[in-house]
Amino acid sequence: MSNKSGTSKKTVVLIFLLTIIALSFASYKAVFTETKVGNTEELQEKEKASEEEAIEELEGLDLEDIDIE
């Protein structure tokens, strides 16, 4: 029975150690990783173009013939 208890304690210690290492690594990456923003003008142009396409598509629909009840 003492052998099981020793193995159990080692397992718990190992799990805590791995958890601490994982949290340390995640914190390090969060603090020291730079987030770079790309060309936002290009993204805004794509968004505007897709919005215009959606508006044109909606304008092309004939909603008067639909009977809603």
C-alpha positions in Angstrom: 0.0 0.0 0.0 2.9 2.4 0.7 4.2 1.9 -2.8 0.9 3.0 -4.3 0.9 6.1 -2.1 4.4 7.0 -3.1 3.5 6.6 -6.8 0.4 8.7 -6.3 2.3 11.5 -4.7 4.9 11.5 -7.5 2.1 11.7 -10.1 0.5 14.7 -8.4 3.8 16.5 -8.1 4.5 15.8 -11.8 1.1 17.1 -12.8 1.7 20.3 -10.8 5.2 20.7 -12.2 3.9 20.4 -15.8 1.1 22.8 -15.1 3.5 25.4 -13.7 5.7 25.0 -16.8 2.8 25.3 -19.1 1.5 28.5 -17.4 5.1 30.0 -17.4 5.4 29.3 -21.1 2.0 30.8 -21.9 2.8 33.9 -19.8 6.1 34.3 -21.5 4.6 34.1 -25.0 1.8 36.5 -24.0 4.3 39.1 -22.8 7.1 38.9 -25.3 5.3 38.1 -28.6 4.6 41.2 -30.7 1.4 41.3 -32.6 1.9 42.8 -36.0 -1.0 44.5 -37.8 -1.0 44.1 -41.6 -2.2 46.5 -44.2 -5.6 47.6 -42.9 -6.4 49.7 -46.0 -6.5 46.5 -48.1 -8.9 44.8 -45.7 -11.1 47.9 -45.6 -11.3 47.9 -49.4 -12.3 44.2 -49.4 -14.9 44.8 -46.8 -16.4 47.7 -48.7 -16.4 45.8 -51.9 -18.2 42.8 -50.3 -20.7 45.1 -48.7 -21.4 46.7 -52.1 -21.9 43.3 -53.7 -24.3 42.3 -50.9 -26.3 45.5 -51.4 -26.5 44.9 -55.1 -27.6 41.3 -54.6 -30.3 42.4 -52.1 -31.5 45.1 -54.5 -31.9 42.5 -57.2 -34.3 40.4 -55.2 -38.0 40.8 -56.0 -39.6 40.8 -52.5 -43.0 42.1 -53.5 -44.2 38.7 -54.9 -43.5 36.9 -51.5 -46.7 36.3 -49.4 -45.8 36.4 -45.7 -48.5 35.2 -43.3 
